[in-house]
Amino acid sequence: MDFGNDPIKHLFFKLYWPTLTGMLTMAAYQVADGIIVGYGVGTMGLAGISMSFPVLMVAISLAMLFGIGSSMVVAIKLGENQPTEANRVFHYGCSFSVLISTAFTGVLLIWMDMWVDLLGANADIQPYLREYLIYWAIFLPTLFLRFSFSFFINNDKSPHVSRNANILSSILNVLLDLLFVLVFEWELKGAAIATGIAQTVAVIYMGYHFYLGKQQLSFTSYKFKVRDHEQKRILKLGFPIFIAEISGALAFALLNRVAISQGGSEAGAALATISFTLFFVMKFLVGVAFSVQPVFGFNHGAKNHQRIEELLGFSLKFVFVIGGLAYIFIYLFAGEIVSLFNVVNPEEVALATQALALFYPATAFMGANLVLGSYFQSVEKVKIATNLALLRGIVFVSLFLMLLPTAFGLTGVWLAIPLAEFVTFVVTLPFISLKKTAQYA
């Protein structure tokens, strides 16, 4: 696999198919997790997990800040033919991920009641949300390392390793879910522990790849350190994805609050259905962004701008096709999807079905914005990438959630995020043209 010379489409699919396979198995276990919790605990348990997603997204944002920031610098160093420097940055990224994740675990556990209140759960949902978060937080260091290792493995031209780790952990997660939730009746505690054990196994599997050191990145001469002279560059490149994920967390927290205030506890099933299905659909789109990132970064380091622009055009067309197909499928089978989660109350079924049909029209624009974010980060246009993240995650979502529910009720709630994605894409288009003009001037 040659990032600098292989045909773009061939290279894209060599990265995308293993990445997608691994991510789909992750999505499958997340959907299975929802189904098992739906049957073993009920809709309040589903709502509890759903309302924990903003905290999960905060954790992921921190993981990506250092994981993607470090991996982008690694890709650039490899493009500049500096493997020793790339390994040093890889070691630093792993060390700092462990340090930050441990600190975040402490923050969550010490101030758990504050987090539960901030998430907007009502009295019916709070006990489920608290139980899930307590046991989930214990495994945060392995969550951080799992994300970091996945990014580094793609840069190390070994996406099959990440794929295999995801498949292994996903199968294990489902089996443990069945055992802990349905057999042992541990409810949400069991679901959280199952996820933690499964992701720990994935980290061990991927870590063994770096221990062997068959490619360019390895644990040889590894030293735990929390400072590096590339630290500012890493944080700079990771900052846009950090903002994107934090913005997403705030957007979903606000969505949760507005939906519950508009529809009461019955809207919890709709929120859970959106959250679980979104995890599945987004894997197709996020897989594109993760697959193009190392190629963008490598060719930026090698100053091969034509290949960057060729890959950008192809990946944008690809996510529009995927997004369109996803919306058609969800629109046609919304009722069947809702029934998978054991949602049987007629009012809850109607709300969840409506939510799916209204939430997903802009799926393609979600994917396009993810690809553009990866593009601008990889070519070190950090201000544009950061502004894109702020617009789609905070500015437009907040604006639409303030205006639309007043006029359209819950319909306006479900339309807020799709409209935010669409408007962000339209606003960003001129910057793509400006970037191309500047690149070839």
N, C-alpha and C positions, 0 to 999 in steps of 0.2 A: 504494500500500500504506500504509494508515493504522493504526499499531499501537494507537491509542487509540480508534478508532471502528468499524473493519471487523468484521463478524460473526466470532466466535471460530473456528468451524470453517473458514470460508473463509480467514481469515488463516493458520491453522495449516497448511493444505494448500498455500497459496501459498509458504510457507517450507519446508515439509517435502519436497515433491516435488523441487525443484531440489537441496536438501541431500542427500536420499536418492540421487538419480541420481548426483551427484558421488561420494558415499561408496561406492555400490555399484561404480562403476567402479574406485575405489581397492581395494575388496575383491576385485574380479575379478582385478586385476593381482597382488594378494597371493597369491590362490589359484593363478593362473597361474605366479607366481614359484615356489611350492612344487612345482607339477607339473614345471616345467622343471628345477628343481634336483634333484627326485627322479629324473628321467630322465638328467640330465647329470652329476650328482655321486653320487647314491645316498642311501640312508636316513641315513647318517652326516652327509651334508651337510644334509639336512632337519633332523636333530637339532641340528646346529650352529646353524642359523638359529633354530630353536625355543628353544634355550637362551639366545639373545641377547635374547629378548623382555623379560626383566626390566630390562635396561639400556635398551632402547628405551622401556619404560614410565617409567623414571626420567627420561629425556630429555623425554618427553611431559609428565610431571608438572611439570617446570620450565617448559616451554613454556606450559602451561596456567596456571601460577601467575601469569604476567605477561600472557599473551594473554587468558584469560578474566577475570582480575581487572580488566584495563584495559577490556575490552569491556563489562563490567557497569557500570563507572563511566560509560563513554561512553553506554550505553543510558539510564542514570538522568539524565545531563546533557541528553540529547536529550529525554527525557520532561519535564524541567524547562524546556525551550525555551532551552537554553544551548549553541548549536552551536560557539561559539568555544572554550568550555571543553572541550567534547567533542573538538575537534580537537587541543587541547593534550595531553590525556590520550592520544589516539591516537598522537601523535608520541613521547611518552615511552615508551609500551608497545613500540613498534617498536625504539627505541634500546636499551632495556634487554634485550630479547630477543636482540639481536645480541651484546651484551656478555656475557650469561650463557652463551649457546651457545658462544661462542669459548672461554670459560674451561672449560666442561665438556669440550670437545674436547681441550684440553690435559691435563686430569685423566685422561681415558680413555687417551690415547696414551702418557702418561708412565708410568702404572701399569697397563698392559694385563694383565700377568701376574696381578696381584692380582685384577682383575675376573674373569678367566677362572677362577681358583681359587674365588672367591666364588660363581660361578654353578653350581658343583657338577658340571661336566663331567668324565667319566672320560677315561682316556688315549686312547681311540679317538676321542672327539668333540672334544677340546681343540684340535687343529690347525685343524679346520674353524671352530670358534667364534672362535678368535683371528684367523684370516684375514678372516672376515666383519666383525668388529668394527673392525679397523684401518681398512679402506676406508670402512665406513659412517660412522665417527666424523668423517671429513674433511668430510662434507657436513652436519654438525649445524646450522650457522647457517641454512641454507636450510630445514631441517626446522622449526626454531623459527619462522621467518618465515611458513612455509606455514600453520602452525596459527594464528598471530596474525592473519594477513590473512584467513583463513576466518571467524574470529569477528567481526572488524571489518566485513567485507563484509555479513554478515547484519544487523548493526546499521545498516549503510548502505542497507538495503532493496534489496540487489542479489544475492540468493542465486544467481542464474543465472551470475554471474561466477565464483563459487567452483565451481559445477557444471562449467562449461566448462573451467576450469583443471584440475580433477580428471580429466575425461574425456581431455583432451589429454595430461596427464602419464601417465595409466594406459596409454593406447595406446602411448606412447613407451617406457614402462618395459618392457612385454611385448616389443616389437620389439628393444630393446637387450638384454633377457635372452636372447632367442633368439640374437642375434648374439654376445654376449660369452660366454655359458655353453656353448652348443651348437656354435657355429662356431669362435670363438677358443679355446674350452676354457679359459677363465680361472677356471672353477669359482666358488667363493663370492666371490672378488674381483670377478668380472664381475657377479654379482648385486648386490653392494653398490654398485658404480660405476653400474650401470644405474639403480638407485633414486635415487642422488644426482643424476644428471644430470636425470632426469625431474622430481624435485621442484624443482630449480632453475628449470626451464622454467615450472612452475606458479607459482612466486614472481614471476617476471618478468611473467607474464600478469596476475596479480592486482595487482601493483604498478602496472601501466599504468592500471588502473582508478582508483587513487588519484592517479596523476599527472594524469589528465584532470580529476578533481575535479567530476564532473557531479552528484553527490549532496551530502551534507553533510560527508563526510570526504575530505580531500585532503592531498597533500604540499606544498601551498602554504605558504611560509614555514617549511619544516621545518628544525629544528635538532637535531643529535644532543645529547641530554642524558641524564644518569643520575640526576637528582634531580627531584622534582616535589612540590608541596605536597599532592597527593592520593596520594602514595606509600603512606602507611599504609593508607588506605582500599582502594587497589588490592590490596595484599598481603593485607589482611584478607579481602576478597571472593574472592581467588584461592586463599587457603590451604586451604579445604575440598577443592577439586578437586585441589590439590597432594597433600594427604594421601590422597585417594582413589586417585590414580595411583601414589603411592609405596607405598601399602598393597597395591595390585594387583600391583606389581612384586615386593614381598616375598612375597605370597601365591603367585605363580607360581614364584618362585625356590624357595620351600619345597615347592611341589607338585612341581617338577622333582626336587629332592633326594630327597624321599620316594618318588616314583615310580621313580626309577633305583635307589634302595636296595632297593625291594620287587621290581622286575621286571627289573633289569639293563639292558643296552643295548637289549634287545628292547622295553622300554617307551618308548624314544626315538621310535619311529614313532607310537605312540599320542599322546605329548605333542605331536609335530609336527602330527598330524591335528587334535587339539583346538585348537591354537594357530591354525592357518590357517583352520579352519572358524569359530572364534570371531570372528576378525577380520571374516568375512563376516556372520555373524548379528548381531553387535553393531552393525553399521552401521545396521540398521533401528531399533535401540533408541537408539543414541547420536544418530542423526539427529533423533529426537524431542526429546531433551534439548537439542541445539544449536538446534533450531527454536523451542522455547518460551522459551529464555533471553532473547533480545532483547525479546520481548513482555512477559515477566515484569518485566524491568528497566525498560522504558519506562513501564509502567503503575504500577510502584512509585514511580518518579519523579513521575508525574502524579497519584499518590495515588488511583488507580482500582482499589480493592481487589476489587470485585465481578468485574471482568474477569479478574483474577489467579486467583481461586478457580474461575471457570468454565473457564478454560483448564487449570487443574490437574486438575479432574475429568475433562475430556475426554481429556487426554493420558494419564492413568493407565488409563482404559478402553482406549485405543488400544494401549498397549504390552502389555496383557494379551492382547488378540486376536493381535497380532503374535507374542508369545512362545509362545502355544499352538500357532499354525500352524507356527512354526519347529520346535518339538519334535516334532510329528507327522511333519513331513517328514524330519527327521534320524533319527528312530526307524525309519521305514519304509525309508529308503535308506542306512542306515549302511554296509552292505557296499560299495555302489557308490561312496560317497564315499571310503572308504579306498582302493579300487582306483585312484582318480584319481591318487594320489600314488606310484604304482608300488611299493606295499608288497605284496610277493608271498610272503614267508616266512609259512607258515601260522600260526606262533605270534604273529608280529607282527600279522598280519591279525586274529586272534582278539582280541588285546589292544586294538587300535585300535577295532574294532567295539564291543566291550564298553564302552570308555571313552566313545565318543560317546553310546551309549544311556543311560549313567548320569550323564554330566556335564550334560546339557541339560534335565532336567525343570524346573529353576527359572529358565528363560530369561526368563519374564515378570516374575519378581521382580527379576532383574538390571535390566530396563528400568524397572520401577517405582522402584527405588532410584536410578537415574540421574536420572529426572524429579524425584524428591523432592529430590535433592541440588541440582539446578538451581533448583528452587523456593525452598528455604531460603536458598541463596546470594543469589538475586536480590532477595529481600525483606530481606536483610541479617540473617538469623538464622544467624549464622556458627557459633555453638557447636553448634546442632543439626546443621547440615550437616557439621561436622567430626566430631562423635561418630558420625554415620551412616557416614561414610567409614571411621573407625577400626574400628567394629564389623564391617562387611562385609569389610574388607580385611585386618585383622590379628587382632582378638580372636577372632572365631568361626572363621575359617579355621585359625588356629593351634591352637585348641582341638580342632576336628574332625580335623585332620591328626595330632594327637597321639593321639586316642582311637580313631578309626575304623579305621586300618590295623592296629592291634594286634588288633582283633577280626575284621576282614573282609578284611585284606590289600589288594590293589590295588583291590578293589571299594570299600573305604572311602576310598581316595585319590581316586577319581573322584567320590565323593559329597560330599566335604568342602566344596568351593566352592558347589555348589547349595544345600546345607543352610545355609551361612553367609548366602547371599542371602535365603533364605526367612525365617530367624529374624530377620535385620535388618529386613526389611519389617514383620514382625509387631510387633517392638519399637518401630518408628517410628510406627506408626498412631496411637497416642494423642497424639503431638505434632502431628499434622495437625489433630485435633479441637481441641486446646488453642489452636493457632494461629488457627483459624477463630473460636473463642469470643472470643479476645483481640482479633481484628481488628474484630469487629462490636460489641464491648461498648460 
